[in-house]
Amino acid sequence: MGTALGYWEQEKSSLKLKNKDLVSINQLSKEEITLILDMAESFKSISKRPIKKVPTLRGRTIVTLFFEPSTRTRTSFELAAKRLSADTVSISKSASSVVKGESIKDTAQTIEAMAADLVVIRHPASGSAELLARYIKCGVINGGDGSHEHPTQALLDLFTIREKFGKIEGLKVAIVGDIAHSRVARSNIFALKKMGADVVVVGPPTLIPRDIDRLGVDVSYNLDAVLPEVDILYLLRIQLERQGESLFPSLREYASLFGLNRKRLEAAKSSLVVMHPGPMNRGVEISAEIADMPQALITTQVTNGVAVRMAVLYLLLGGVEVE
């Protein structure tokens, strides 16, 4: 696994996150974030091997409990667990007793009785991950809760930025789009600020919370005004399913004012990189041609997601092998 990870194996008793759960980026110190990113750097090499598996978490059981549709996050966690040789159990809303009226507490107690070591939950209600963590003794990872947070997405984004630029501190990041409904935006703001980046949020006034500046970010309603100044352009998906009302006239108008296309890209720095948490609305947040250009790190984010989640699983479970 490389000399760095070999050292971590020898010192695994001291390499563990402070909390048993990861429900918010704010739980992590700057040092813990750096540890996760450093470990993910070594874990990433496993995905390049012919046999993409190590025995680090052999005998551990990880449950993915998803009450919302997901491709990237769910698959990424399951691949991460399997590459560490953990056993995985996948539970979706349609296949669980929730459809029969079972509460999160009841589901939690059932999982506890099955002796799971860790649960990854995605749920449409904000605060659901923290609630689950109160009910069970095993670790809980927030895979996205409503419009609250998505901490592992922020960690993989930090990893991708550091991999590209060699640093995070001092970079300027513009997060563009539906800030009000985005758990990705919230977690990224917390993470980027903690690691020393400057952040500006951009979008129509109806999609930006009124008091967002309290989080230490700048606010702009004009993408063209900030684009020449930023190092990273982070585009958010327009989440029509989370909006209870129409908050802008049309997708065409949104694309005209806040979508990234080739003409708009000409005003940016030559070193600009483009990121997106997926899935993309091509032709809305980003034009099809830009999405496939080298400046777009979107598929790199997906690749890095597996390595980062391997690091998180390892550190939450302590990396202790069963005798």
N, C-alpha and C positions, 0 to 999 in steps of 0.2 A: 504493500500500500504506500510505499515511499517512506523515507526516513522520518519525516515530520509525523506522520500518522503512527509509525512504529513507536516513536517516543510517547505519543499520546496513549497508546495501548499500555505502555509500561507505567504511565502515571495516571491511569484512568480513574483511580479513586478520588483524585482532586479535580477532575474535569467533569463538573456537573453544574447545571444551571441552578441558581439559588432557589427558584420555585419549582414545584412539581408540575405546574401548568404553564402554558403559554397562551394566554387569552388576550393580551395586549402588548404592544411594543413598549409601552411605558413600564412594564415589569422588568425590562432588560436594562442593565447599565451599559454604558459605552464599551466597557471592557468585555462584557458578555457578548455584545453584538460582534465585536472584533474577533472573539474566540470562535463564534459560529462561522464567520466568514473565512477565517483561517482554516478551520477544519473542513469546510465545504470545498476549499481549494484542493485539498488532498483527496477528498472523496470523489471529486469530479473525474479523477483519472480512472476510477473503477468502471465508469460507463464506456470507456474506450477499450476495455479489455475484451478478449473473445468470450471469457466467462465472467459475466458481470455480477459477481456475488462474493461476499466475504462472510465469515461466520460470527461476526461481532454481536448480533442480537439473537442468536440461535436460542430457541426455547421461549422467546417473548411473544406475546400476542397483542396485536394492534388492531383495533376496531375502527373502521371508517363509518361514521353515522351521518349520512347526508340527506337532509330534508329539502334540498334545492338541487336542480340539475347542475352538473359540473362535469367537465371533461378534463381540463388541465389540472386542477387542484387534486381531485380525487385520484386520477391516474398517477400523478406525480407522487403523492403520498404512498400509494400502494406499491409503486416501483421502488421508491426509497426503502420501504420496509422490507420488501423481498430481496433487494440487493444487500441488505444487512442480515439476511436469513431469518427474519422474523416471520411468524405466521400471521396472516391477515384474514379478517372477517369483514365483509362489506354488507352494510345494512342501509337500505334506502327507505324513503317514506312509504312508497307503495308496497314494500315488502315487510314493513314493520307493523306492530300493533297500534301505532299512532293513528292509523286509519280507522281503528276500532274505538278510538277515544282515549288511548293510553297517554298519560302525561309524561313530560321529560323525566320527572322524578321516578316514575314507575319504570321507564326505559332504563334509567341509570341504575336502578337497583337490580334489574335483570342482568345488565352487563357486568355489574359488580359480582353477582353470583356466579358468573361464568369465568371469573378470575382473569379478566383482561388486564394487561399491564398499562395500556394507554388507549385513549379514545380521541379520534379526530372528528370534530363535529362541524357541520355547516347547517345553518338554520336561518330562516327569514326574519326571525325576531332578534332585535338587538339585545344583548345581554344574556342570550341563551347559553353561550359557552361558559360564562362565569357561573351561571346558575347550575349547570351540570357539574362543574368542578366542586361546588359546595356539597353535592350529594354523593360523590364517589371518592374513594381513597386513591384510585389510580390517577395517572396524569391525564390532562385534557389539553388538546391543542385546538385553538380556534381556527377553523378553516374558512371563516367568513360568517359573521352574524349580522344580518340585516344591513343597515347603513352604518354600523358601528366601526368594526375593524377587520383587518385581514393581515395579521402580523407576518406570516411566512411569505406572503407576496411582497411585503416591504423588504424583508430580509433578502429575498432573491434579487430584488431590484437593486439594493445596495451592493450586493455581490457583483452584479452585472456592471454597475457603474464603476466600481473599484477595479474590476478586471479590465475595463476599457481605458480608464484614465490613470490608473495607478494610485488613485486617491479619491476621497469624497469631500473632505474639508476644502472650503473655498470655491467649490463649483456652484454654478447658479442653475437651478432647475425650475422650469415652468410646468406646472400641472394644469392641464387644460380640459375644461368640460364640465361635467355634472358633479361639482364638488359636493353639493348638498346631499346627494343620495349615495355617495361613493365611500365604501369602507376602505377601498384601496387608497384613496386620497388621504383619508385621515391617518391611516397607519404610515403612509409614506411621509407625510408632514412630520409626524412624531419622530420617525427614524432619521430622516434627512437632517432635521434640525439638531437632533442629538449628536449626529456625526459631523456637524460643522458646515453643512451646505446652506446656501441661501435659497429660499423658496418663494416663488410668486405663483399665486393661483389666478387663473384666467378663465373667463366665461361670461355668459350673459348674467346680469344682476339677479335674475330669478333662479339661477342655479348655483349661486354663491351665498353661503350663510352670512348673515349680517355682521356677526361678531367673529368671523374667521381670523381676523387680524390678531386676536388675543393669543393665537397659537404661534405668533412670531413670524407670520408670513406677510408678504406684500400682496396687494390685490390690484388686478387690472381687468378692465372690460374690453381691452383692445389687444388682440394677439399680435397684430402687425407692429405695435409700439414696443413690445417686449422681446419679440423674436430675435432681433439682431444682438441682444445682450446675453442670451442664455446658452449654456453648454449642453443641456439635456432638455428635450421637449417630451414631456410625458402626457400622452393623449389618453383620455378616459373614454370608455364606451358610453354612449347615450343610453341610459337604462330606462327605456319607456315602461318596462314592467313595474318599476318602483315609483313611478310618478302617478299621483292620484289625479292630476290635471295636466292640461297642456301648458307648459311653461315657456314655450317659444313658438312662434307662428308656424314654422315648418322645418323639416329636416333639410330642405334645400337652402333655406336662409341660414340655418346653423352652419352648414357646410361652407357657405359663402363667407361667413364671418369668422368661424373658428376651426374650420377643417384645414388640414395640411395638404397642399398640392404643390406641384413643381414650381409654379410661379411664386408662391409664397416662400418656398424653400430658398429661392435665390437671394432673399434678404438676410438669411441666417449665416452664422459663422460656417466656414468650410468644415470645421471640426465637430459641428453639431451632430448629436445622435438622437434618434427617435425611439421612444419606448411606448409600449401599450400592454396592458394586462391581459387583453383578449377576453372574449372573442371580439374581433374587429367588425365594425360596420363600415365596410369599404365604400368609399364615396360619401361618407358622412364625416367621421373624425379624420379620416385619412384616405387619400386617393389610392387606387390599386397600384399604380406605378411606384409611389413612394413606399408603400408597404413592402415591396419586393426589392428595394434598393439597399446597398450595403450599409447606409446610414441607419437603417431600421434594425434594431437589435431584438426584435419581437420573438423570433425563434430561438435566439440565444437565451432570452429570459426563460423560455420553457425548458431548455436543456439545463440551465443553472438551477431551476426549481428543484430538480431531483436531488442534486448535490447538496443544496442548502437544507432540504427537508431530511436528508440522511443525517446531516450534522445535528439538526434539532432533535431528531429521534434519539440519536446516540447520546447527546448531552442530557436529555430529560430522563432517559433510562439508565444513565450511568455507564453504559458500555460494558456491563458486567456479564461475563459469559457463564452459562450454567455448567457446573462441574459434571 
